[in-house]
Amino acid sequence: MNQLKVILKKIILLIIIAAFIGCSPYKNNPLSSSFHDLTAHYNAYFIANERINEIEQSIFESQDWNYNKVLPIYAQFDSVKSASLSTQIEDCIQKASIAIQRHPNSKWEDDSYILVGKARHYAMEFPDAIETFKYVNTHSKDDNARHQALTLLIRTFTEFNEFNNAIAVTDYLAKEKLNKENQRRLHLNSAYLYQKKDDKSKMVGSLVKAEELLNSSDKARINFIIGQVFHELEFESEAFRYYKNVLKNNPTYELEFYAKLYMSQVTELADGGDLKKIQRYFKSLLRDPKNKEYRDKIYYELAGFELKNGNLEEAIDNYKLSIRNSVNNNRQKAYSYLSLGQIYYDTLKDYVLAKDYYDSTVNTMPRDEDNYAEIKERQEILVDFVEQIVTIQKNDSLLHLASLPQDSVLVMFTAQVESTRKANEERKKKEKQAAINRARSITQSAGDNLITTASTGATWYFNNTSALSKGRSDFIRKWGERALEDDWRRNNKTASNISEEETVVANREISESSGEEETVESAADEARRMMESLPTSEQQQATLLGEIEVALYNLGNIYNLRLEEDANAAESFEKLLSRFPVTEYEAEVLYQLYLLYKNLNPQKSKQKGELLKQKYPETIYAKLVDNPNYREESFAISAQLKGLYKRLYQKYKAGSYKEILFASDSALSLHPENEFSDNVALLKVLAIGQTEEDHKYQFELGEFINEYPESELNEYAKSLLTASENFQQKRYNSARARFIEDFNQKHLFVIAYDIKSDMTDKLPPIVDEYLKEKNLTTLKTGNLILSDQKSMLLVNIFPGKGTAISFMKSINQELNLKETFKGQKFDVFVITEDNFDIFYQTKDVSAYLSFFEKHY
């Protein structure tokens, strides 16, 4: 019996051994396949797949969804986000590799390779991801796995900006027979490809196909995106249908809110009743407490709705309300500022206000906006543009007033002075009353505090609440409210001291506002003094007219060359010729009008060309009318430029540097490569030297030297640059380059490092990303070469020493630059604007660091 048991145990042991041998990774029998399928699926592959899900969920949740634009089909990620997910990515690759290496014959091998490809994709290792997906396509025997790899390859090619390859894969898969899941991936990734290519028609076509194959969890968002695209393409009925579909697919509250909001924008209005219905709907959204954080967006969309229906004033009011209600959403606030800027520029022609709103847009808008650079450029142009507009308007007003009878002007000025004084008096009365109210409120509060502290119930008067209250009432009835100034008897000195301090401030406001009895001149005397500033002499009027002439010329060039608004440019040039028939700019302006009218009015273009040839037959502009290629005939152009140079040089000697800058810009844009262009360019640099800081002048000289290496003026420019640098060096050396101990001024943050280190390429993106992450949009970064050995990264501008130091501490702690650039030498410090000029000239880092350590 015992012998039989031993034999059975041996048989069982042999069976187990045989089973394990049969389950070798390299066996392909049924037992081995089942074993490896099971262990691969529920061990390594399962964990790797969970990591991919975590990665995709993290990317999705960190996406800043900007509903003012068509939402991206996939949540976006960058190198910073990818780096933050490196642990999950590496773990995914490791686990998927285990499934591949230990279970090579399992049916999950292809799926594991696909997970590796997706992980490489999210690590932004796009070439590796591409190779992985290609491997699955060429080695897998499972068509579904091959097709899945190719659908994912489309997205990777798209992220890698290889659009042609992505299109080729899309075309190939369109001919293949795909299962439902791969059809869904194909249409979504094709839509993503066309979204990146900004082909909205093909994008929406692919999305409509994908929408039919989606799970309910994804349908709401994809329907919303389809609605947005149809909305932009102005297919409003289709947009309405898909926005409505969003509500049928269990959307998030945010998605539901925006779907309903945009439905109101594409609703077809049959009559005024429908208009009022939509307006009531917007008001109901504003009243809903759940929409408190969305009020800025509601007002913004309401403004767009009013604008669409021709209600300009209501639109402006609602854009302003949107700004007022934007508390933590700078992106939305920037859109509202931009819309107001566009209205005041395009429709109301109030260019000063338009400039102000563009200024606010640039200061508020996050830099990651696609059109930020375009808006920034428009804002910078408007600075020069408004300067010309203001010059024309101000000078015209002064000339008009000077042309009126003096007694009429005196009456007008007197009335204006009286009106201004009356408004100021009303304002002061309101401020005085407000100060009185504050004092009364503070005194009442102080008395209440004193009464409250007397709670012991003792017989002493100040501990008797009833007696104290009655006494206080009697006092107020007889003497009125008075500040409590003595505190030596009070038990609660802290509370009463605070109240007293506030009361003194409030009473001081009253005394200051009521005690202003300074002697002021009469309204008539002030009006007469104002009249003295009017241009009454011929010389004064000629000066103002000259400024208007230059401003109209500059305005035309800004419209033409920078804003590219041909109609407005033509109008400005026509005004110039109408007001100043004898102008030095006539030949050039006629030529510019000849070019502008070619598209606007061909008949007028011909007239301007004939007039130009008739009045200025020998000018280059007249030659260009007959021969558009005459620009290449450099001799005549050079002659024209020499004439311009001669006039500009006279202006340089007269100190008219701004006119030189505008005229030289125009000339160089028309003749950038003529043999005489270098003369005009250098004169422009000399004018910059008279109007800008030394470092700007030196920079422009360096640019000239690089741009005109073969010019005869190159050596002269080099001598100017050397002389300027030597002069600066001597000036600072003679003063022993003492840094200024005045810290109540603007500061810069500086990182100085070796110019040959890899910090040149790596440091700026790190700091830019940090500013973006902290939403420090008002700070600007830049790079500046200090010397042959040193370069600098600058962050500016900080209002004072405290904020600069605080920023320096934060960036040192959070970025840990010493660890990031371990082994590399660099210095981090803050510096005032005045000291930076000294530092930049002396280039003595160690000297400033000693000063910095002592004072900071």
C-alpha positions in Angstrom: 0.0 0.0 0.0 2.8 2.4 0.9 4.6 1.4 -2.2 1.5 2.3 -4.3 1.4 5.8 -2.7 5.0 6.4 -3.5 4.4 5.4 -7.1 1.4 7.8 -7.3 3.4 10.7 -5.9 6.1 10.2 -8.5 3.5 10.1 -11.3 1.9 13.3 -10.1 5.4 15.0 -9.8 6.2 13.9 -13.4 2.9 15.3 -14.7 3.6 18.7 -13.0 7.2 18.8 -14.4 5.8 17.9 -17.8 3.3 20.7 -17.5 5.9 23.3 -16.6 8.1 22.1 -19.5 5.1 22.4 -21.8 4.6 26.0 -20.6 8.0 27.1 -21.8 7.9 30.6 -23.5 9.0 29.0 -26.7 6.5 26.2 -26.8 3.4 26.7 -28.9 1.1 23.8 -27.7 -2.4 24.5 -26.4 -1.4 24.2 -22.7 1.5 26.6 -23.2 -0.6 29.2 -25.1 -3.3 29.2 -22.6 -0.8 29.6 -19.7 1.0 32.5 -21.4 -2.3 34.2 -22.5 -3.6 34.1 -19.0 -0.4 35.3 -17.2 0.4 37.9 -19.7 -3.1 39.4 -19.7 -3.6 39.5 -15.9 -0.1 40.4 -14.8 2.2 42.7 -16.7 -0.1 43.7 -19.5 -2.9 44.6 -17.1 -0.6 46.9 -15.0 0.8 48.5 -18.2 -2.7 49.2 -19.5 -3.7 50.8 -16.2 -0.6 53.1 -16.4 -1.7 54.3 -19.9 -5.2 55.0 -18.5 -3.7 57.0 -15.7 -1.5 59.0 -18.1 -4.4 59.8 -20.4 -6.6 60.7 -17.5 -3.9 63.0 -16.0 -3.4 64.8 -19.3 -7.2 65.2 -19.8 -7.7 66.6 -16.3 -4.8 69.1 -16.6 -6.1 70.5 -19.9 -7.1 74.2 -19.8 -10.3 73.9 -21.9 -10.7 77.2 -23.7 -14.3 77.3 -24.8 -13.8 80.5 -26.8 -12.2 78.3 -29.5 -12.9 75.0 -31.0 -11.9 72.5 -28.4 -9.0 70.2 -29.3 -10.1 66.6 -30.0 -7.4 65.3 -27.7 -6.1 67.0 -24.6 -2.8 68.6 -25.3 0.5 67.9 -23.6 4.0 69.3 -23.8 7.5 68.4 -22.5 6.7 69.7 -19.0 3.6 67.6 -18.7 5.4 64.6 -20.2 8.2 64.9 -17.7 5.7 65.0 -14.8 4.4 61.6 -16.0 7.8 60.0 -16.5 7.3 57.6 -13.6 4.0 56.2 -15.0 5.5 56.1 -18.6 8.6 54.2 -17.5 6.5 51.7 -15.5 4.2 51.1 -18.4 7.1 50.4 -20.7 8.7 48.1 -18.2 5.6 46.1 -17.5 4.7 45.8 -21.2 8.2 44.7 -22.0 7.9 41.9 -19.3 4.7 40.7 -21.1 6.6 40.6 -24.4 9.8 39.0 -23.1 8.3 36.4 -20.8 5.2 35.5 -22.8 6.3 35.9 -26.5 3.7 33.6 -27.9 0.7 35.0 -26.0 -2.1 36.7 -27.9 -1.3 39.9 -25.8 2.1 40.4 -27.4 0.8 42.8 -30.1 -1.2 44.7 -27.5 1.9 45.0 -25.3 3.9 46.5 -28.2 1.0 48.9 -28.8 1.2 50.0 -25.1 4.9 50.6 -25.5 4.2 52.7 -28.6 1.6 54.8 -26.8 3.9 55.3 -23.8 6.7 56.5 -26.2 4.1 58.8 -27.8 3.2 60.4 -24.4 7.0 60.6 -23.6 7.2 62.7 -26.8 9.7 60.2 -28.2 7.8 60.2 -31.5 10.4 58.5 -33.7 10.5 55.5 -31.3 6.7 55.5 -31.1 6.5 55.5 -34.9 8.9 52.6 -35.2 7.0 50.6 -32.6 3.7 51.0 -34.4 5.3 50.1 -37.7 6.8 47.0 -36.1 3.3 45.8 -35.1 2.0 46.5 -38.6 4.7 44.5 -40.3 5.0 41.6 -37.8 1.5 41.0 -36.4 -0.6 38.2 -37.8 -3.7 39.8 -36.2 -5.4 42.3 -38.7 -7.2 44.1 -35.8 -3.9 44.7 -34.0 -2.3 45.9 -37.2 -5.1 48.3 -37.9 -5.1 49.6 -34.3 -1.3 50.3 -34.6 -1.9 52.2 -37.9 -4.7 54.3 -36.4 -2.4 55.3 -33.6 0.4 56.0 -36.1 -1.8 58.6 -37.7 -2.0 60.6 -34.4 1.8 60.2 -33.7 2.6 61.4 -37.3 0.2 64.4 -36.6 1.9 65.3 -33.3 5.3 65.0 -35.0 4.1 67.4 -37.8 4.5 64.7 -40.5 1.2 65.5 -42.0 1.8 63.9 -45.4 2.7 60.6 -43.8 -0.4 60.8 -41.6 -2.6 61.4 -44.7 -1.0 58.4 -46.5 -1.8 56.1 -43.6 -5.4 57.5 -43.5 -5.9 56.8 -47.2 -4.5 53.3 -46.8 -6.8 52.4 -43.9 -9.8 53.9 -45.7 -9.5 50.9 -48.1 -9.2 48.3 -45.4 -12.0 46.5 -43.7 -11.9 47.7 -40.0 -13.8 46.6 -36.9 -15.9 49.1 -35.2 -13.3 50.2 -32.6 -10.7 50.8 -35.3 -13.1 52.7 -37.4 -13.8 55.0 -34.5 -10.0 55.5 -33.9 -9.5 56.2 -37.6 -12.2 58.8 -37.9 -11.1 60.5 -34.6 -7.4 60.6 -35.5 -8.2 61.8 -39.1 -10.3 64.6 -37.6 -7.4 65.5 -35.3 -5.0 65.5 -38.3 -7.3 68.0 -40.1 -7.8 70.1 -37.0 -4.0 70.5 -36.8 -4.0 71.4 -40.5 -6.9 73.9 -39.9 -9.1 72.1 -42.5 -12.4 72.5 -40.8 -14.5 70.9 -43.6 -12.6 67.6 -43.5 -12.3 67.7 -39.8 -16.1 67.9 -39.2 -16.7 65.3 -41.8 -14.5 62.8 -39.9 -16.0 63.8 -36.6 -19.5 63.1 -37.8 -18.5 59.6 -38.9 -16.8 59.0 -35.5 -19.7 60.3 -33.5 -21.9 57.4 -34.6 -19.4 54.9 -33.3 -18.7 56.6 -29.9 -19.5 55.5 -26.4 -22.0 57.7 -24.6 -19.2 59.0 -22.3 -17.4 60.6 -25.3 -20.4 61.6 -27.3 -21.2 64.8 -25.5 -17.8 66.4 -26.0 -17.5 65.3 -29.6 -21.0 66.6 -30.4 -20.0 69.9 -28.8 -16.8 70.1 -31.0 -18.9 69.4 -34.1 -21.3 72.1 -33.1 -18.4 74.5 -32.7 -17.0 73.8 -36.1 -20.4 74.2 -37.8 -20.8 77.4 -35.8 -17.5 78.8 -37.2 -18.4 77.6 -40.7 -21.7 79.5 -40.3 -23.9 76.5 -40.7 -26.0 77.6 -37.8 -28.9 75.1 -38.1 -26.4 72.2 -38.0 -24.5 73.8 -35.1 -27.8 74.1 -33.2 -28.6 70.4 -33.8 -25.2 69.2 -32.5 -25.3 71.5 -29.5 -28.7 70.1 -28.7 -27.2 66.6 -29.0 -24.8 67.4 -26.3 -27.7 67.8 -23.8 -28.9 64.3 -24.7 -25.6 62.5 -23.8 -25.2 63.2 -20.1 -22.6 66.1 -20.3 -20.7 67.6 -17.5 -22.2 70.8 -16.1 -19.5 72.9 -17.8 -20.2 71.3 -21.2 -23.9 71.6 -20.7 -23.6 75.3 -19.8 -21.5 76.2 -22.9 -23.8 74.1 -25.1 -26.9 76.0 -23.9 -25.0 79.3 -24.2 -23.9 78.7 -27.8 -27.3 77.4 -28.8 -28.6 80.9 -28.1 -26.0 82.2 -30.5 -27.2 80.1 -33.4 -30.9 80.2 -32.8 -32.8 81.6 -35.8 -34.7 84.7 -34.8 -38.1 85.0 -36.5 -39.1 88.3 -35.0 -38.5 90.7 -32.1 -40.3 88.2 -29.8 -37.5 85.7 -30.4 -34.9 88.3 -29.7 -36.4 89.2 -26.3 -36.7 85.5 -25.5 -33.0 85.0 -26.0 -32.2 88.1 -24.0 -34.4 86.7 -21.2 -32.5 83.4 -21.4 -29.2 85.2 -20.9 -30.6 87.0 -17.9 -31.8 83.7 -16.4 -28.3 82.3 -16.8 -26.9 85.4 -15.0 -29.4 84.9 -12.1 -28.6 81.2 -11.6 -26.1 81.0 -8.6 -24.5 78.0 -10.2 -23.2 80.2 -13.0 -21.5 82.7 -10.8 -18.0 81.7 -12.0 -19.3 81.9 -15.6 -20.8 85.4 -15.5 -17.9 86.9 -17.5 -18.4 84.4 -20.2 -22.2 84.9 -20.2 -21.8 88.7 -20.6 -19.2 88.1 -23.3 -21.6 85.9 -25.3 -24.5 88.3 -24.7 -22.3 91.1 -26.0 -21.6 89.1 -29.1 -25.3 88.4 -29.5 -26.1 92.1 -29.3 -23.4 93.0 -31.7 -24.7 90.4 -34.2 -28.1 92.0 -34.0 -26.8 95.5 -34.5 -27.1 96.7 -30.9 -23.6 98.3 -30.6 -24.1 100.2 -27.3 -25.6 97.1 -25.6 -22.7 95.1 -26.9 -20.1 97.5 -25.5 -21.9 97.6 -22.1 -21.9 93.8 -21.9 -18.2 93.5 -22.8 -17.4 95.9 -20.0 -19.6 93.9 -17.6 -17.7 90.8 -18.7 -14.4 92.4 -17.8 -15.8 93.5 -14.4 -16.9 90.0 -13.7 -13.7 88.3 -14.8 -12.0 87.6 -11.4 -9.7 84.7 -12.0 -10.1 84.2 -15.8 -7.5 86.5 -17.5 -8.0 84.6 -20.8 -11.7 85.6 -20.9 -10.9 89.1 -19.7 -8.4 89.5 -22.6 -11.0 88.4 -25.1 -13.4 91.1 -23.9 -10.7 93.7 -24.0 -9.8 92.6 -27.5 -13.4 92.8 -28.7 -13.7 96.3 -27.3 -10.4 97.3 -29.0 -11.7 96.0 -32.3 -15.1 97.8 -32.0 -13.4 101.1 -31.1 -10.9 100.7 -34.0 -13.0 99.3 -36.8 -16.5 100.7 -36.1 -16.3 103.8 -33.9 -12.9 105.0 -35.2 -11.9 106.0 -31.6 -8.3 105.1 -32.0 -7.1 106.4 -28.6 -9.6 104.1 -26.8 -8.8 101.3 -29.2 -5.1 101.6 -28.3 -5.9 101.5 -24.6 -8.0 98.4 -25.0 -5.3 96.7 -27.0 -2.8 97.7 -24.3 -5.0 95.9 -21.7 -5.4 92.9 -24.0 -1.6 92.4 -24.3 -1.1 92.9 -20.5 -3.9 90.3 -19.7 -3.8 87.7 -22.4 -1.8 84.5 -21.8 1.1 84.1 -24.2 0.0 80.7 -25.3 -2.9 82.2 -27.3 -2.4 81.5 -31.1 -2.9 85.1 -32.0 -0.9 86.7 -29.2 2.0 87.7 -31.4 -0.4 89.2 -34.0 -2.3 91.2 -31.3 1.0 92.3 -29.7 2.2 93.6 -33.1 -1.1 95.5 -33.6 -0.8 97.0 -30.1 2.8 98.2 -30.8 1.7 99.7 -34.1 -1.2 101.5 -32.4 1.3 103.3 -30.1 2.9 105.1 -33.1 -0.5 105.3 -34.9 -2.2 107.1 -32.0 0.7 109.5 -31.7 0.0 110.7 -35.3 -3.7 110.9 -34.7 -3.3 112.8 -31.5 -0.9 115.2 -33.2 -3.3 115.9 -36.0 -6.3 116.3 -33.7 -4.6 118.5 -31.1 -2.9 120.8 -33.7 -6.2 121.2 -35.7 -8.0 122.1 -32.5 -5.4 124.7 -31.6 -5.4 126.2 -35.1 -9.2 126.3 -35.2 -9.4 128.1 -31.9 -6.7 130.6 -33.0 -8.8 131.4 -36.1 -11.9 132.3 -34.0 -12.6 135.9 -32.6 -10.7 136.2 -29.3 -13.8 137.4 -27.4 -15.7 134.2 -28.5 -12.7 132.0 -27.4 -12.6 133.9 -24.1 -16.3 133.2 -23.4 -15.8 129.5 -24.4 -12.7 129.1 -22.2 -14.4 130.9 -19.2 -17.4 128.6 -19.5 -15.2 125.6 -19.6 -13.2 126.7 -16.5 -16.5 127.4 -14.6 -17.9 124.0 -15.6 -14.7 122.2 -14.6 -14.6 124.0 -11.2 -18.2 123.2 -10.6 -17.6 119.6 -11.3 -14.6 119.7 -8.9 -16.6 121.3 -6.2 -19.3 118.6 -6.5 -16.7 116.0 -6.3 -15.1 117.6 -3.2 -18.5 117.8 -1.5 -19.1 114.2 -2.1 -15.7 113.3 -0.7 -16.2 115.5 2.3 -19.6 113.9 3.1 -18.0 110.5 2.6 -15.3 111.4 5.1 -17.9 112.7 7.6 -19.8 109.5 7.3 -16.7 107.4 7.8 -15.8 109.5 10.9 -19.3 109.1 12.3 -19.2 105.4 11.7 -15.8 104.9 13.3 -16.7 107.0 16.3 -19.9 105.0 16.8 -17.9 101.8 16.5 -15.3 103.1 19.1 -18.1 104.0 21.5 -19.7 100.6 21.1 -16.4 98.9 21.8 -16.0 101.0 25.0 -19.5 100.1 26.2 -18.9 96.5 25.5 -15.8 96.3 27.6 -17.6 97.7 30.7 -19.3 94.4 31.6 -18.2 94.0 35.2 -21.4 95.6 36.6 -19.4 97.6 39.2 -20.6 100.9 40.7 -17.8 102.8 39.1 -19.3 105.0 36.4 -17.2 103.6 33.5 -18.2 100.1 34.4 -21.9 101.0 34.5 -23.3 100.2 31.1 -26.6 102.1 31.6 -24.9 105.2 33.0 -22.3 105.2 30.3 -24.9 104.9 27.5 -27.0 107.7 29.0 -24.0 110.0 29.4 -22.9 109.3 25.8 -26.3 110.1 24.5 -26.4 113.4 26.4 -23.0 114.3 25.2 -23.8 113.6 21.5 -27.1 115.6 21.9 -25.2 118.6 23.2 -21.9 118.5 21.4 -22.4 116.1 18.5 -20.0 113.3 17.4 -16.5 113.9 18.7 -13.3 111.9 18.2 -12.1 110.0 21.4 -8.4 110.9 21.7 -7.4 110.0 25.3 -7.0 106.4 26.1 -5.3 106.2 29.5 -8.5 105.3 31.3 -9.6 102.5 28.9 -9.4 98.8 29.8 -9.4 97.6 26.1 -6.6 99.8 24.7 -5.9 97.8 21.6 -9.4 98.1 20.2 -9.7 101.8 21.1 -6.3 102.7 19.7 -7.2 101.2 16.4 -10.5 103.1 16.4 -8.8 106.3 17.4 -6.2 106.0 14.6 -8.9 105.5 12.1 -11.0 108.3 13.5 -8.0 110.7 13.3 -7.5 109.8 9.7 -11.1 110.4 8.9 -11.2 113.7 10.8 -8.1 114.8 9.1 -9.8 114.2 5.8 -12.7 116.4 6.9 -10.4 119.2 8.1 -8.4 119.0 5.0 -11.4 119.1 2.7 -13.2 121.8 4.7 -10.1 123.9 5.4 -9.1 124.6 1.8 -9.4 128.3 1.5 -6.5 128.9 -0.8 -6.7 132.0 -3.1 -7.6 131.0 -6.7 -7.6 133.1 -9.8 -11.0 134.0 -11.3 -12.4 131.9 -14.1 -11.8 134.8 -16.6 -8.2 135.2 -15.5 -7.6 131.5 -16.0 -9.3 131.6 -19.4 -7.1 134.5 -20.5 -4.0 132.5 -19.4 -5.2 129.5 -21.5 -5.6 131.8 -24.5 -1.9 132.6 -24.2 -1.1 129.1 -25.3 -2.9 129.5 -28.6 -0.7 129.7 -31.8 -1.4 133.3 -32.8 1.8 134.0 -34.7 2.5 132.8 -38.3 5.6 131.0 -37.1 3.7 129.1 -34.4 0.9 128.1 -36.9 3.5 127.1 -39.5 5.1 124.8 -36.9 1.8 123.1 -36.1 0.9 122.7 -39.8 4.3 121.2 -40.4 3.7 118.6 -37.6 0.3 117.8 -39.2 1.9 117.3 -42.6 4.5 114.9 -41.1 1.8 113.1 -39.1 -0.4 112.5 -42.2 2.6 111.2 -44.1 3.5 108.9 -41.2 -0.1 107.8 -40.8 -0.3 106.8 -44.5 2.8 104.7 -44.1 1.6 103.0 -41.0 -1.7 102.1 -42.7 0.1 100.9 -45.8 3.3 99.2 -44.5 2.3 98.0 -41.0 -1.5 97.7 -40.8 -1.8 96.7 -44.5 -5.1 98.7 -44.8 -5.0 99.9 -48.3 -8.2 102.0 -48.3 -7.2 103.9 -45.1 -3.7 104.4 -46.4 -5.0 105.9 -49.6 -7.4 108.2 -47.6 -4.6 109.4 -45.4 -2.3 110.2 -48.4 -5.2 111.9 -50.2 -5.7 114.2 -47.1 -2.0 115.0 -47.1 -2.0 116.1 -50.8 -5.3 118.0 -50.3 -4.1 120.0 -47.3 -0.5 120.4 -48.4 -0.4 120.7 -52.2 3.2 121.7 -52.1 4.8 119.0 -50.0 8.2 117.4 -50.2 6.5 114.0 -50.0 4.3 114.5 -53.1 6.3 112.3 -55.5 6.5 109.4 -53.1 2.9 109.7 -52.1 1.7 109.8 -55.7 3.6 106.6 -56.3 2.2 105.0 -53.2 -1.3 106.0 -54.3 -0.6 104.6 -57.8 0.2 101.2 -56.2 -2.7 101.3 -53.6 -5.3 102.1 -56.3 -4.3 99.2 -58.5 -6.6 97.0 -56.6 -9.0 99.6 -55.1 -9.6 101.7 -58.2 -7.6 100.9 -61.4 -8.8 104.2 -63.1 -7.5 106.3 -60.2 -4.3 104.3 -60.2 -3.8 105.3 -63.9 -4.5 108.9 -63.1 -2.0 109.0 -60.2 0.6 107.4 -62.4 0.1 110.0 -65.2 0.2 112.9 -62.7 3.4 111.6 -61.1 5.1 111.3 -64.6 3.8 114.8 -65.5 5.0 116.6 -62.3 8.1 114.5 -61.4 9.3 112.9 -64.7 12.9 112.4 -63.5 12.1 110.8 -60.2 12.6 107.1 -59.6 8.9 106.9 -58.7 7.9 108.1 -62.2 10.3 105.6 -63.8 8.8 102.8 -61.7 5.3 103.6 -63.1 6.6 102.8 -66.7 9.0 100.1 -65.7 8.1 98.1 -62.6 11.6 96.4 -62.8 13.3 99.8 -62.7 13.9 99.2 -59.0 16.7 96.9 -60.1 18.3 99.7 -62.0 20.2 100.9 -59.0 21.8 104.0 -60.4 18.6 106.0 -60.6 17.4 104.6 -57.2 20.7 105.6 -55.7 20.3 109.1 -57.1 16.9 109.4 -55.5 18.2 108.0 -52.2 21.0 110.5 -52.3 18.5 113.3 -52.6 16.5 111.8 -49.7 19.7 111.4 -47.7 20.6 115.0 -48.3 17.2 116.2 -47.0 17.4 113.8 -44.1 20.9 114.9 -43.2 19.7 118.5 -43.0 16.9 117.3 -40.7 19.6 115.5 -38.6 21.5 118.7 -38.2 18.3 120.4 -37.3 17.6 117.8 -34.6 14.4 116.4 -36.3 15.4 112.8 -35.4 11.9 111.3 -35.4 11.2 112.4 -38.9 14.4 110.7 -40.0 13.3 107.4 -38.4 9.9 107.4 -40.2 11.3 108.6 -43.6 14.3 106.2 -43.5 12.0 103.2 -42.6 9.8 104.0 -45.6 12.8 104.4 -48.0 14.5 101.3 -46.8 11.3 99.2 -47.2 11.0 100.5 -50.8 14.7 100.1 -51.6 16.3 97.6 -49.2 19.2 96.4 -51.3 20.3 99.5 -53.3 23.9 100.5 -53.3 23.1 103.7 -51.5 20.7 102.1 -48.9 23.6 101.7 -46.5 24.0 105.5 -46.2 20.3 105.9 -45.3 20.5 103.0 -42.9 23.5 104.4 -41.1 21.9 107.8 -40.8 18.9 106.1 -39.2 21.3 104.5 -36.7 22.8 107.9 -35.9 19.3 109.3 -35.3 18.7 106.3 -33.0 21.8 107.3 -31.1 20.3 110.7 -30.5 16.9 109.4 -29.2 17.6 106.0 -27.5 19.8 104.7 -24.8 23.5 103.8 -25.4 23.0 100.1 -25.5 20.3 100.4 -28.1 22.6 102.6 -30.2 25.4 100.1 -29.9 23.1 97.2 -30.8 21.9 99.0 -34.0 25.5 99.7 -35.0 26.2 96.0 -34.6 23.2 95.2 -36.7 24.4 97.6 -39.4 27.8 96.0 -39.4 26.3 92.5 -39.9 23.8 93.6 -42.5 26.2 95.6 -44.7 29.5 93.7 -44.5 30.7 94.9 -47.9 29.7 98.5 -47.4 32.4 101.2 -47.5 30.7 102.5 -44.3 31.3 99.3 -42.4 34.7 100.3 -41.0 33.3 103.7 -40.0 30.4 102.0 -38.2 32.9 99.8 -36.4 34.9 102.9 -35.3 31.6 104.5 -34.1 30.8 101.4 -32.1 34.3 101.2 -30.6 34.3 104.9 -29.7 30.9 104.6 -28.0 32.0 101.6 -26.0 35.3 103.3 -25.0 33.5 106.5 -24.1 31.1 104.5 -21.9 33.9 102.6 -20.3 35.9 105.8 -19.5 32.9 107.5 -18.1 32.2 104.7 -15.7 35.8 104.1 -14.9 36.3 107.8 -14.1 33.4 107.5 -11.7 35.0 104.3 -10.4 31.8 102.6 -11.5 30.2 103.1 -8.1 26.9 101.4 -8.0 24.0 103.6 -6.9 22.5 102.9 -3.5 19.0 103.8 -4.5 16.7 100.8 -4.3 13.3 102.6 -4.6 13.2 102.0 -8.3 12.4 99.3 -10.8 14.4 96.1 -10.7 15.5 93.4 -13.1 16.2 89.7 -12.3 19.4 88.4 -13.9 21.0 85.0 -14.4 24.6 85.4 -15.7 26.2 82.3 -17.1 29.0 81.1 -19.4 28.1 81.7 -23.0 29.5 78.3 -24.1 27.5 76.3 -21.6 24.3 74.5 -22.6 22.4 76.9 -20.4 22.1 79.1 -23.5 19.5 76.7 -25.0 18.0 75.1 -21.9 17.6 78.0 -19.4 15.1 80.3 -21.3 12.5 77.6 -21.9 12.6 76.6 -18.2 12.1 80.2 -17.0 9.4 80.9 -19.6 7.5 77.8 -18.5 7.8 78.8 -14.9 6.3 82.3 -15.6 3.5 80.7 -17.6 2.8 78.2 -14.8 2.7 81.0 -12.2 0.6 83.2 -14.5 3.2 86.0 -14.3 2.1 87.4 -17.7 3.3 90.9 -17.0 6.9 89.8 -16.7 9.0 89.6 -19.9 12.1 87.6 -20.5 15.1 88.3 -22.8 18.7 87.3 -23.5 21.6 89.7 -23.7 25.3 89.0 -24.4 27.4 90.6 -21.7 30.8 89.8 -23.0 32.7 87.2 -25.1 32.5 84.8 -22.1 29.2 85.7 -20.4 25.6 85.8 -21.4 22.5 86.9 -19.4 18.9 85.9 -19.1 16.8 88.9 -17.9 13.3 89.0 -16.4 11.7 92.4 -16.1 10.3 94.5 -14.8 9.7 94.5 -11.1 8.2 97.5 -9.4 10.7 97.5 -6.5 13.3 95.7 -4.5 10.9 93.6 -2.4 9.1 92.0 -5.3 12.3 91.3 -7.1 13.9 89.6 -4.1 10.7 87.5 -3.5 10.7 86.3 -7.1 14.4 85.4 -6.9 13.8 83.3 -3.7 10.8 81.6 -5.3 12.6 80.7 -8.5 15.7 79.4 -6.6 13.5 77.2 -4.4 11.1 75.9 -7.0 13.3 75.4 -10.0 16.4 74.3 -8.1 18.7 75.6 -10.8 21.8 74.5 -9.0 20.8 70.9 -9.3 19.5 71.2 -12.9 22.7 72.8 -14.1 25.0 70.9 -11.7 28.7 71.6 -12.3 28.0 74.8 -14.3 28.9 78.2 -13.1 26.3 80.9 -13.0 25.2 83.8 -10.8 21.7 84.8 -9.9 20.9 88.4 -8.6 18.5 91.3 -8.9 19.6 94.8 -9.9 18.1 98.3 -10.4 17.7 99.9 -13.8 20.4 102.5 -13.0 22.9 100.0 -11.7 22.2 97.7 -14.7 23.4 100.4 -17.1 26.6 100.7 -15.0 26.9 96.9 -14.8 26.4 96.4 -18.5 29.2 98.9 -19.3 31.7 97.7 -16.8 30.8 94.0 -17.3 32.3 93.4 -13.8 30.2 90.6 -12.4 32.3 90.1 -9.2 32.1 93.8 -8.4 28.4 93.9 -8.6 28.0 90.6 -6.6 30.0 92.2 -3.8 27.6 95.2 -3.9 24.6 92.8 -4.1 25.7 90.7 -1.1 26.1 93.9 1.0 22.8 95.6 0.2 20.4 92.7 -0.6 
